[in-house]
């Protein structure tokens, strides 16, 4: 009987495993790096053990250190979570050799399937050898791990060597294994997978299908169960292939078999020998707790002969601290406030006031909606995301809402090329009728109203100030506030009147520091306002307060390249030096942030006139990396 579980992971998945352990009466043990000293998973566990350092290789990827932590804390079992060491057979063996229970598949099964090259061989497939023009496009892929790391699409033969080098570097950093391979790249297929669960008594469950086609950088963004639009024959084939893969390696525990479905055919991708990020949609549809089932299997209990029946539809969205409009650049900072409406499931590793750093994955949370039908589940999730309170770094929230409401998704015609086709339109600034001036004439005859979102921010800021402000004996003097909003600058005016705050074209029903109620054209609307320094949140709109008189010296030289996120310079292009001629789009250096590499390229043809970055250097967001003087 398991009494204490150490989770060899961090963040959201550690918190999620802890939740089931608490419900089962099992004591919990966390491990944390120095960067995670105040992380939620370290705070909520019964016991937490420090892993000195911040780099994954020194902490969450150090198998010996984690086994020592389990022994020292008195844990009798280890759950690997996902990512890091979750598909590392040597780690599984080390746990078992220490006399602990391993909550996962046998090391031999991990070895057979966790390496994608060996898994393909087991399924009668093989990666590409020497790549020719006829093989293009191809996908360079990490042999270990997942989550989109260590993956590169190559469409031109001359780009292959650079893609191999970059993928190896990223895979080694994320998984401690730099092995990569090359396979054909199936354009615009659907990513469909089957959840399996197996016990030590010979029973294997195929727990339905999931569709994970909406991906960025080969990492899933929106997942759902069951996969829509598959006919019964194809579904049965996928289930049979998944069970065959599990039985081929005497699999035990939870795992996932992944496929690309194109033109009605299933192409085997890989088997993930661990719990998946998207497991909650399967839990919702089948009404089970997969972590609880993992614990029962690890204790030797048998599964029922058949899984429970599926009911309804579930959709999950991954909320990331990132900027989808600028190459998915990770974002950092303080998460001041985060809350979601009731009725949806929230799995997260953050709470109000937590810092989002640069060392790990930028995923803040997963939101999951379950309903009797797909349409109802999609609507429910989109509405919850739209109404969520999210005060902190920029996220992909707006992209998620628009994706869920996109006609291609609602009609279940999406594929893995969805964001290649639609990202520009999905990240275009939205037309918010409350965020811009309106020429609409109010019902009471008052003319054009100001942008209400910015006005609400200004009125909340003005609350409590002296009626006369700095304009003694001139109570009607208008006050002017300037804001940056969605890349645009807006200006609003208000005044302190005899009855309180006033603005032209709008009736101020109520105004205090947290709530402003405005009425325009006969329609009343509430605006919830929160301010953190110069950053202001009005409902779901983010504004930045601007100085009344801009600083005329705040300018950069043309061709300046700034760090889009804080991170580490992991590579500088070979031979790059001041005075070198560069071409537009030429890679100059690479940053690593949140376990992903980000390429910095020349903005135009010209000459490199400054290079301030060096390999190994830590840089902050906005730091000047280099300057390319345009050829013209």
C-alpha positions as CSV (number, residue, x, y, z in Angstrom):
1,X,0.0,0.0,0.0
2,X,1.5,3.4,-1.1
3,X,1.6,5.9,1.8
4,X,3.8,8.7,0.4
5,X,4.5,9.8,-3.2
6,X,7.3,12.0,-4.4
7,X,6.5,13.7,-7.8
8,X,9.6,14.1,-9.8
9,X,8.3,17.1,-11.6
10,X,7.1,20.6,-11.1
11,X,4.3,23.1,-11.8
12,X,0.9,22.1,-12.9
13,X,1.4,18.3,-13.2
14,X,2.9,18.1,-9.7
15,X,-0.1,20.0,-8.3
16,X,-2.5,17.8,-10.2
17,X,-0.9,14.5,-8.9
18,X,-0.8,15.9,-5.4
19,X,-4.6,16.6,-5.6
20,X,-5.4,12.9,-6.2
21,X,-2.9,11.8,-3.5
22,X,-4.6,14.0,-0.9
23,X,-8.0,12.7,-1.9
24,X,-6.6,9.2,-1.4
25,X,-5.0,9.9,1.9
26,X,-1.4,9.7,0.5
27,X,1.3,12.0,1.8
28,X,2.9,14.2,-0.9
29,X,6.6,15.2,-1.5
30,X,7.7,17.9,-3.9
31,X,11.1,18.6,-5.3
32,X,12.0,22.1,-6.3
33,X,14.9,24.0,-7.9
34,X,16.2,27.3,-6.6
35,X,14.1,29.0,-9.3
36,X,11.0,27.2,-7.9
37,X,11.7,27.9,-4.2
38,X,8.3,29.7,-3.9
39,X,6.5,27.8,-6.6
40,X,2.9,26.5,-5.9
41,X,3.8,22.8,-6.1
42,X,6.5,23.3,-3.4
43,X,4.1,25.2,-1.2
44,X,1.2,22.8,-1.4
45,X,3.1,19.5,-0.8
46,X,3.3,18.0,2.7
47,X,7.1,17.9,2.3
48,X,9.4,19.7,-0.2
49,X,13.1,18.8,-0.9
50,X,15.4,21.4,-2.5
51,X,17.4,20.5,-5.7
52,X,20.2,23.0,-5.7
53,X,20.6,25.0,-8.9
54,X,18.2,26.3,-11.6
55,X,19.2,24.6,-14.8
56,X,17.1,21.5,-15.6
57,X,20.2,19.4,-16.0
58,X,21.3,20.2,-12.5
59,X,17.9,19.7,-10.9
60,X,14.8,18.0,-12.4
61,X,16.9,16.0,-14.8
62,X,19.3,14.7,-12.1
63,X,18.0,11.2,-11.5
64,X,20.4,10.5,-8.6
65,X,19.5,13.7,-6.8
66,X,15.7,12.9,-7.1
67,X,16.1,9.4,-5.8
68,X,18.1,10.7,-2.8
69,X,15.3,13.2,-2.2
70,X,12.7,10.4,-2.2
71,X,14.7,8.3,0.2
72,X,15.5,11.2,2.5
73,X,11.8,12.3,2.7
74,X,10.5,8.9,3.5
75,X,8.5,8.5,0.3
76,X,7.8,5.0,-0.8
77,X,6.8,5.7,-4.4
78,X,7.7,8.1,-7.2
79,X,5.4,9.6,-9.9
80,X,7.4,11.1,-12.8
81,X,4.7,13.4,-14.2
82,X,5.4,14.3,-17.8
83,X,8.5,15.7,-19.5
84,X,11.9,15.7,-17.7
85,X,12.7,12.1,-16.6
86,X,9.2,10.7,-17.2
87,X,10.4,8.5,-20.2
88,X,13.8,7.7,-18.8
89,X,14.3,4.0,-18.3
90,X,17.5,4.5,-16.2
91,X,15.6,6.7,-13.8
92,X,12.8,4.1,-13.5
93,X,15.4,1.5,-12.7
94,X,17.1,3.8,-10.1
95,X,13.8,4.2,-8.4
96,X,13.1,0.5,-8.3
97,X,16.7,-0.3,-7.2
98,X,16.2,2.1,-4.2
99,X,13.3,-0.1,-3.1
100,X,10.6,2.4,-4.1
101,X,7.5,1.9,-6.1
102,X,7.7,3.2,-9.7
103,X,4.3,4.7,-10.7
104,X,4.8,4.1,-14.4
105,X,5.6,1.4,-17.0
106,X,8.4,-1.1,-16.7
107,X,11.9,0.2,-17.7
108,X,12.0,-2.3,-20.5
109,X,8.7,-0.9,-22.0
110,X,10.1,2.6,-21.7
111,X,13.2,1.6,-23.5
112,X,11.3,0.0,-26.3
113,X,8.9,2.9,-26.8
114,X,10.3,6.1,-25.3
115,X,12.9,6.3,-28.0
116,X,10.9,7.2,-31.1
117,X,13.4,5.5,-33.4
118,X,13.1,2.2,-31.6
119,X,9.3,2.5,-31.3
120,X,9.0,2.9,-35.1
121,X,11.2,-0.2,-35.6
122,X,9.0,-2.1,-33.2
123,X,5.9,-1.1,-35.3
124,X,7.6,-2.1,-38.5
125,X,8.6,1.4,-39.5
126,X,12.0,3.1,-39.9
127,X,13.2,6.8,-39.9
128,X,14.8,8.2,-43.0
129,X,18.5,7.7,-43.7
130,X,20.2,10.0,-46.1
131,X,17.7,12.8,-47.0
132,X,17.3,13.9,-50.6
133,X,15.3,16.6,-52.3
134,X,12.6,14.0,-53.1
135,X,12.1,13.4,-49.4
136,X,11.2,17.0,-48.6
137,X,9.5,18.2,-46.5
138,X,10.9,16.3,-43.5
139,X,10.6,16.6,-39.8
140,X,13.7,16.5,-37.5
141,X,12.5,15.1,-34.2
142,X,14.0,14.4,-30.8
143,X,14.2,10.6,-30.1
144,X,13.3,11.2,-26.4
145,X,10.7,13.4,-24.8
146,X,8.0,15.4,-26.4
147,X,6.1,18.7,-26.0
148,X,7.3,20.0,-29.4
149,X,10.9,20.4,-28.2
150,X,13.7,19.3,-30.4
151,X,11.5,19.4,-33.5
152,X,12.1,21.3,-36.8
153,X,10.3,21.2,-40.2
154,X,12.8,21.3,-43.1
155,X,11.6,22.3,-46.5
156,X,14.9,23.1,-48.1
157,X,17.9,20.7,-48.1
158,X,20.4,23.4,-47.3
159,X,18.5,24.0,-44.0
160,X,18.9,20.4,-42.8
161,X,22.2,20.7,-41.0
162,X,21.2,23.8,-39.1
163,X,17.9,22.2,-38.1
164,X,19.7,19.1,-36.9
165,X,22.1,21.1,-34.7
166,X,19.4,23.3,-33.3
167,X,17.1,20.3,-32.5
168,X,19.9,18.4,-30.8
169,X,20.7,21.4,-28.6
170,X,17.1,21.9,-27.6
171,X,16.5,18.2,-27.0
172,X,19.6,17.9,-24.8
173,X,18.6,20.9,-22.7
174,X,15.0,19.7,-22.3
175,X,15.5,15.9,-21.9
176,X,19.2,15.3,-21.3
177,X,19.3,13.4,-24.6
178,X,20.4,15.0,-27.8
179,X,19.5,12.1,-30.1
180,X,17.4,13.1,-33.1
181,X,16.1,11.5,-36.2
182,X,14.4,12.5,-39.5
183,X,11.0,11.3,-40.8
184,X,8.7,12.4,-43.6
185,X,6.5,15.4,-42.7
186,X,2.8,14.7,-43.3
187,X,1.3,18.1,-44.4
188,X,-2.0,19.1,-42.9
189,X,-2.9,15.8,-41.2
190,X,-4.9,15.5,-38.0
191,X,-3.1,14.6,-34.8
192,X,-5.2,11.9,-33.2
193,X,-4.1,9.8,-30.2
194,X,-5.5,6.9,-28.1
195,X,-5.2,6.9,-24.3
196,X,-4.3,3.4,-23.0
197,X,-4.3,2.0,-19.5
198,X,-2.9,-1.4,-18.6
199,X,-2.5,-3.4,-15.5
200,X,-0.1,-6.2,-14.4
201,X,-2.8,-8.9,-15.0
202,X,-3.0,-8.6,-18.8
203,X,-5.8,-6.1,-19.2
204,X,-5.3,-3.2,-21.6
205,X,-8.0,-0.5,-21.9
206,X,-8.2,1.8,-25.0
207,X,-9.9,4.9,-23.5
208,X,-11.1,6.5,-26.7
209,X,-9.5,9.0,-29.0
210,X,-8.3,12.6,-28.6
211,X,-7.8,15.2,-31.3
212,X,-4.8,17.5,-30.7
213,X,-4.4,19.0,-34.2
214,X,-4.2,22.7,-33.1
215,X,-0.5,23.0,-32.4
216,X,2.1,25.7,-32.3
217,X,5.8,24.8,-32.7
218,X,4.6,21.1,-32.8
219,X,3.2,21.6,-29.2
220,X,-0.5,21.1,-28.6
221,X,-2.6,24.1,-27.8
222,X,-6.2,22.8,-27.9
223,X,-7.2,19.1,-27.4
224,X,-10.5,17.3,-27.3
225,X,-12.1,14.0,-26.7
226,X,-13.4,12.1,-28.5
227,X,-11.7,13.1,-31.8
228,X,-14.6,14.4,-34.0
229,X,-15.5,13.1,-37.4
230,X,-13.8,9.7,-37.4
231,X,-15.8,6.9,-38.8
232,X,-16.3,3.7,-36.7
233,X,-13.9,1.6,-38.8
234,X,-11.0,4.1,-38.4
235,X,-11.7,4.5,-34.7
236,X,-11.6,0.7,-34.2
237,X,-8.3,0.5,-36.2
238,X,-6.7,3.2,-34.0
239,X,-7.9,1.4,-30.8
240,X,-6.5,-1.9,-32.1
241,X,-3.1,-0.4,-33.1
242,X,-2.8,1.2,-29.7
243,X,-3.6,-2.0,-27.8
244,X,-1.2,-3.9,-30.1
245,X,1.6,-1.4,-29.3
246,X,1.0,-1.8,-25.5
247,X,0.9,-5.6,-25.6
248,X,4.0,-5.7,-27.8
249,X,6.1,-4.3,-24.9
250,X,4.1,-5.7,-21.9
251,X,3.0,-2.2,-21.0
252,X,1.8,-1.3,-17.5
253,X,0.1,2.0,-16.5
254,X,-1.1,5.0,-18.5
255,X,0.3,5.8,-21.9
256,X,-0.7,7.3,-25.2
257,X,-0.3,6.1,-28.8
258,X,-0.1,9.0,-31.3
259,X,-1.0,9.0,-35.0
260,X,-1.3,11.4,-37.9
261,X,-4.6,10.8,-39.8
262,X,-4.6,12.0,-43.4
263,X,-7.0,11.0,-46.2
264,X,-8.6,8.4,-43.9
265,X,-5.4,6.6,-43.1
266,X,-3.6,6.4,-39.8
267,X,0.2,6.9,-39.7
268,X,1.9,5.8,-36.4
269,X,3.9,8.6,-34.8
270,X,5.0,7.4,-31.4
271,X,4.0,6.0,-28.0
272,X,4.4,8.3,-25.0
273,X,5.1,6.1,-22.0
274,X,3.7,8.5,-19.5
275,X,0.6,10.6,-18.6
276,X,-0.1,13.3,-21.2
277,X,-0.8,17.0,-20.6
278,X,-4.2,16.5,-22.2
279,X,-5.3,13.6,-20.0
280,X,-8.1,15.6,-18.3
281,X,-10.3,15.5,-21.4
282,X,-10.3,11.7,-21.3
283,X,-11.0,11.8,-17.5
284,X,-14.0,14.0,-18.2
285,X,-15.5,11.8,-20.9
286,X,-15.0,8.5,-19.1
287,X,-15.6,9.8,-15.6
288,X,-12.4,8.4,-14.2
289,X,-9.2,9.8,-12.4
290,X,-6.3,8.5,-14.4
291,X,-3.8,9.4,-11.7
292,X,-5.9,7.4,-9.2
293,X,-5.8,4.5,-11.7
294,X,-2.1,4.8,-12.0
295,X,-1.8,4.5,-8.2
296,X,-4.1,1.4,-8.1
297,X,-2.1,-0.3,-10.9
298,X,1.2,0.4,-9.2
299,X,-0.2,-1.2,-6.1
300,X,-1.0,-4.3,-8.1
301,X,-4.8,-4.0,-8.4
302,X,-6.6,-5.3,-11.5
303,X,-8.6,-3.2,-13.9
304,X,-12.1,-4.2,-14.8
305,X,-12.5,-6.2,-18.0
306,X,-13.8,-3.2,-19.9
307,X,-13.5,0.5,-19.4
308,X,-16.5,2.6,-18.3
309,X,-18.7,4.1,-21.1
310,X,-17.9,7.4,-22.6
311,X,-20.3,10.3,-22.1
312,X,-20.3,13.7,-23.8
313,X,-17.5,15.7,-25.1
314,X,-14.6,17.6,-23.4
315,X,-12.2,20.3,-24.7
316,X,-9.0,21.6,-23.2
317,X,-7.1,24.8,-23.9
318,X,-3.5,25.4,-22.7
319,X,-3.0,28.9,-21.4
320,X,0.5,30.1,-22.1
321,X,2.5,33.2,-21.1
322,X,3.5,34.1,-24.6
323,X,2.9,36.5,-27.5
324,X,1.5,34.5,-30.4
325,X,1.7,37.6,-32.7
326,X,5.5,37.7,-32.3
327,X,6.8,34.2,-32.9
328,X,5.2,32.9,-29.7
329,X,7.8,34.7,-27.6
330,X,7.6,33.7,-23.9
331,X,6.5,36.3,-21.4
332,X,7.7,36.8,-17.9
333,X,6.6,38.8,-14.9
334,X,4.2,38.7,-11.9
335,X,0.8,37.0,-12.2
336,X,-1.1,39.4,-10.1
337,X,-4.5,37.9,-10.3
338,X,-5.9,34.7,-12.0
339,X,-9.4,33.4,-11.7
340,X,-11.8,31.5,-13.9
341,X,-15.6,31.2,-13.8
342,X,-17.2,28.2,-12.2
343,X,-18.2,25.2,-14.3
344,X,-14.8,24.5,-15.9
345,X,-11.8,22.6,-14.6
346,X,-8.6,24.5,-13.9
347,X,-5.2,22.7,-13.6
348,X,-2.5,25.2,-12.8
349,X,0.9,25.5,-11.1
350,X,0.5,29.2,-10.2
351,X,-1.5,31.3,-7.8
352,X,-2.0,35.1,-7.4
353,X,1.3,36.9,-6.9
354,X,3.6,34.2,-8.3
355,X,6.4,35.1,-10.6
356,X,6.6,33.6,-14.1
357,X,10.3,33.1,-14.8
358,X,12.5,32.1,-17.7
359,X,13.7,28.7,-16.7
360,X,10.8,26.5,-17.6
361,X,7.8,25.9,-19.9
362,X,5.5,29.0,-20.2
363,X,2.3,27.1,-19.6
364,X,0.2,28.8,-16.9
365,X,-2.8,26.5,-16.8
366,X,-5.1,24.2,-18.6
367,X,-8.9,24.9,-18.7
368,X,-11.2,22.0,-19.5
369,X,-14.9,22.1,-20.3
370,X,-17.2,19.1,-20.5
371,X,-20.7,19.0,-21.9
372,X,-23.2,16.6,-23.5
373,X,-22.2,17.8,-27.1
374,X,-19.1,19.1,-28.8
375,X,-20.7,22.4,-29.6
376,X,-21.8,23.0,-26.0
377,X,-18.3,22.1,-24.7
378,X,-16.6,24.4,-27.1
379,X,-18.9,27.3,-26.3
380,X,-18.5,26.7,-22.6
381,X,-14.7,26.8,-22.8
382,X,-14.5,29.9,-25.0
383,X,-16.9,31.7,-22.7
384,X,-14.9,30.8,-19.6
385,X,-11.6,31.9,-21.2
386,X,-13.2,35.2,-22.3
387,X,-14.5,35.9,-18.8
388,X,-11.4,34.8,-16.9
389,X,-9.6,37.4,-14.8
390,X,-6.0,37.4,-15.9
391,X,-3.7,40.2,-14.6
392,X,-0.1,39.6,-15.5
393,X,2.1,38.9,-18.5
394,X,0.7,38.7,-22.0
395,X,-0.9,35.4,-22.7
396,X,-2.5,33.5,-25.6
397,X,-6.0,33.9,-24.1
398,X,-7.4,35.9,-27.1
399,X,-5.9,33.4,-29.6
400,X,-7.6,30.5,-27.7
401,X,-11.0,32.2,-27.7
402,X,-10.8,33.0,-31.4
403,X,-9.5,29.6,-32.3
404,X,-12.4,27.9,-30.5
405,X,-14.9,30.1,-32.4
406,X,-13.2,29.8,-35.8
407,X,-15.5,28.2,-38.3
408,X,-12.8,25.6,-39.3
409,X,-12.7,24.4,-35.7
410,X,-16.4,24.6,-34.9
411,X,-17.1,22.5,-38.0
412,X,-14.3,20.0,-37.0
413,X,-12.3,20.6,-40.3
414,X,-9.1,21.6,-38.5
415,X,-5.7,20.0,-39.0
416,X,-2.1,20.6,-37.9
417,X,-1.7,23.4,-40.4
418,X,-4.4,25.5,-38.7
419,X,-2.1,28.1,-37.3
420,X,0.0,28.2,-40.5
421,X,-3.1,29.3,-42.3
422,X,-4.9,31.5,-39.8
423,X,-2.4,32.9,-37.2
424,X,-2.1,36.3,-38.8
425,X,-5.9,36.8,-38.8
426,X,-6.3,35.3,-35.3
427,X,-3.7,37.6,-33.8
428,X,-5.0,40.8,-35.5
429,X,-6.1,43.4,-33.0
430,X,-9.8,42.9,-32.3
431,X,-12.3,45.6,-33.0
432,X,-13.6,46.5,-29.5
433,X,-16.5,49.0,-29.8
434,X,-15.7,50.1,-26.2
435,X,-12.0,50.7,-26.8
436,X,-12.2,53.3,-29.6
437,X,-14.0,56.5,-30.0
438,X,-17.6,56.2,-31.4
439,X,-19.4,58.6,-33.7
440,X,-22.7,57.1,-32.4
441,X,-25.2,59.7,-31.2
442,X,-26.5,58.9,-27.8
443,X,-30.2,58.6,-27.2
444,X,-30.2,61.8,-25.2
445,X,-28.7,63.7,-28.1
446,X,-25.1,63.9,-26.9
447,X,-22.5,63.5,-29.6
448,X,-19.6,61.2,-30.1
449,X,-18.3,59.3,-27.0
450,X,-14.7,58.7,-26.1
451,X,-13.2,55.1,-26.0
452,X,-14.9,53.8,-22.9
453,X,-12.2,51.3,-21.8
454,X,-9.6,54.1,-21.6
455,X,-12.1,56.5,-20.0
456,X,-12.9,53.9,-17.3
457,X,-9.2,53.6,-16.6
458,X,-8.8,57.4,-16.3
459,X,-11.9,57.8,-14.1
460,X,-10.8,55.0,-11.7
461,X,-7.4,56.7,-11.4
462,X,-9.1,60.0,-10.8
463,X,-11.3,58.6,-8.0
464,X,-10.6,60.2,-4.6
465,X,-8.6,63.1,-6.0
466,X,-9.4,66.6,-5.1
467,X,-12.3,68.0,-7.1
468,X,-10.2,70.9,-8.1
469,X,-7.0,68.9,-8.7
470,X,-4.1,71.2,-9.5
471,X,-6.4,73.8,-11.2
472,X,-7.4,75.9,-8.3
473,X,-10.6,77.9,-8.9
474,X,-11.0,76.3,-12.4
475,X,-13.2,73.3,-11.6
476,X,-14.2,72.8,-15.3
477,X,-10.6,72.5,-16.6
478,X,-10.5,69.1,-18.5
479,X,-8.0,66.5,-17.5
480,X,-6.2,64.5,-20.2
481,X,-4.9,60.9,-19.9
482,X,-3.0,59.0,-22.5
483,X,-2.7,55.2,-22.8
484,X,-1.2,52.6,-25.1
485,X,-3.8,49.9,-26.0
486,X,-3.4,47.1,-28.5
487,X,-0.5,48.9,-30.1
488,X,-2.3,52.1,-30.5
489,X,-2.2,55.4,-28.5
490,X,-5.5,56.7,-27.2
491,X,-6.3,59.9,-25.4
492,X,-9.3,60.6,-23.1
493,X,-10.6,63.7,-21.4
494,X,-12.8,64.1,-18.3
495,X,-13.5,66.8,-15.7
496,X,-14.4,67.2,-12.1
497,X,-17.9,68.7,-12.2
498,X,-20.2,69.7,-9.4
499,X,-21.9,66.3,-9.4
500,X,-18.7,64.4,-9.7
501,X,-16.6,63.1,-12.6
502,X,-17.9,63.9,-16.1
503,X,-17.0,63.1,-19.7
504,X,-18.5,64.3,-22.9
505,X,-21.0,62.0,-24.6
506,X,-21.1,59.6,-21.6
507,X,-23.0,59.5,-18.3
508,X,-20.8,58.5,-15.4
509,X,-23.1,56.3,-13.3
510,X,-20.5,55.3,-10.8
511,X,-16.7,55.6,-10.4
512,X,-14.3,54.3,-7.8
513,X,-10.8,52.7,-8.0
514,X,-12.1,49.2,-8.8
515,X,-15.4,49.7,-10.6
516,X,-16.6,52.3,-13.2
517,X,-20.1,52.2,-14.6
518,X,-20.7,54.2,-17.8
519,X,-23.8,54.8,-19.9
520,X,-23.6,55.6,-23.6
521,X,-26.3,55.6,-26.2
522,X,-28.7,54.3,-23.6
523,X,-26.6,51.3,-22.8
524,X,-25.0,50.8,-19.4
525,X,-21.8,48.8,-18.9
526,X,-19.6,47.9,-16.0
527,X,-15.8,48.1,-16.1
528,X,-13.7,46.4,-13.5
529,X,-10.4,48.1,-13.1
530,X,-7.1,47.0,-11.5
531,X,-3.8,48.8,-11.7
532,X,-0.3,47.6,-11.1
533,X,2.2,50.4,-11.7
534,X,1.7,51.8,-15.2
535,X,-0.2,48.6,-16.3
536,X,-4.0,48.8,-16.1
537,X,-6.6,46.0,-16.6
538,X,-10.1,47.1,-17.6
539,X,-12.2,43.9,-17.8
540,X,-10.1,41.9,-20.2
541,X,-8.3,44.8,-21.9
542,X,-4.8,45.8,-21.0
543,X,-3.6,49.4,-21.1
544,X,-0.3,51.1,-20.3
545,X,-0.4,54.6,-18.8
546,X,1.7,57.0,-20.9
547,X,3.3,60.2,-19.7
548,X,1.6,63.3,-20.9
549,X,4.7,64.5,-22.6
550,X,6.7,61.7,-24.3
551,X,10.5,61.6,-23.8
552,X,12.0,62.8,-27.1
553,X,15.4,61.0,-26.4
554,X,13.9,57.5,-26.1
555,X,14.9,56.4,-29.6
556,X,16.9,53.5,-31.0
557,X,19.2,53.3,-34.0
558,X,17.6,51.8,-37.1
559,X,18.2,48.1,-37.3
560,X,18.5,47.6,-33.6
561,X,17.7,44.0,-32.5
562,X,16.3,43.8,-29.0
563,X,15.8,40.6,-26.9
564,X,12.1,39.7,-27.3
565,X,12.2,37.9,-24.0
566,X,14.6,37.3,-21.1
567,X,16.8,34.3,-21.6
568,X,20.3,33.0,-22.3
569,X,22.3,33.5,-25.5
570,X,23.1,29.8,-26.4
571,X,24.7,30.4,-29.8
572,X,26.1,33.2,-32.0
573,X,26.4,32.5,-35.7
574,X,29.8,31.2,-36.7
575,X,32.2,33.9,-37.8
576,X,29.8,36.7,-37.0
577,X,31.6,39.9,-36.1
578,X,31.2,43.7,-36.3
579,X,31.6,44.8,-39.9
580,X,30.2,41.6,-41.4
581,X,27.7,41.9,-44.3
582,X,24.4,40.2,-43.5
583,X,21.4,39.4,-45.6
584,X,17.7,39.8,-44.6
585,X,16.5,36.9,-42.5
586,X,20.0,35.6,-41.8
587,X,20.2,33.9,-38.4
588,X,22.6,35.9,-36.1
589,X,22.1,34.4,-32.7
590,X,19.9,32.1,-30.7
591,X,18.2,32.7,-27.3
592,X,17.0,30.0,-25.0
593,X,14.0,30.8,-22.8
594,X,11.6,28.4,-21.1
595,X,13.3,25.4,-22.7
596,X,12.7,26.7,-26.2
597,X,15.2,28.1,-28.7
598,X,14.4,31.4,-30.4
599,X,16.3,32.6,-33.5
600,X,17.2,36.2,-33.9
601,X,17.6,37.2,-37.5
602,X,18.8,40.2,-39.5
603,X,15.8,42.5,-40.2
604,X,17.3,43.6,-43.6
605,X,20.3,43.4,-45.8
606,X,23.1,45.5,-44.4
607,X,26.2,45.6,-42.2
608,X,26.5,44.5,-38.6
609,X,27.6,47.6,-36.8
610,X,27.3,46.4,-33.2
611,X,27.2,43.0,-31.5
612,X,26.5,43.1,-27.7
613,X,25.6,39.4,-27.2
614,X,27.9,36.5,-26.4
615,X,27.3,32.8,-25.9
616,X,26.3,32.1,-22.3
617,X,25.2,35.7,-21.6
618,X,21.9,36.3,-19.7
619,X,19.8,39.0,-21.2
620,X,16.7,40.8,-20.1
621,X,13.7,41.6,-22.3
622,X,14.4,44.6,-24.4
623,X,18.2,44.3,-24.1
624,X,20.1,45.5,-27.2
625,X,21.7,42.5,-28.8
626,X,23.0,43.8,-32.1
627,X,22.6,46.5,-34.7
628,X,22.3,45.9,-38.5
629,X,22.7,49.1,-40.5
630,X,20.5,48.8,-43.6
631,X,22.3,48.7,-46.9
632,X,20.3,51.7,-48.2
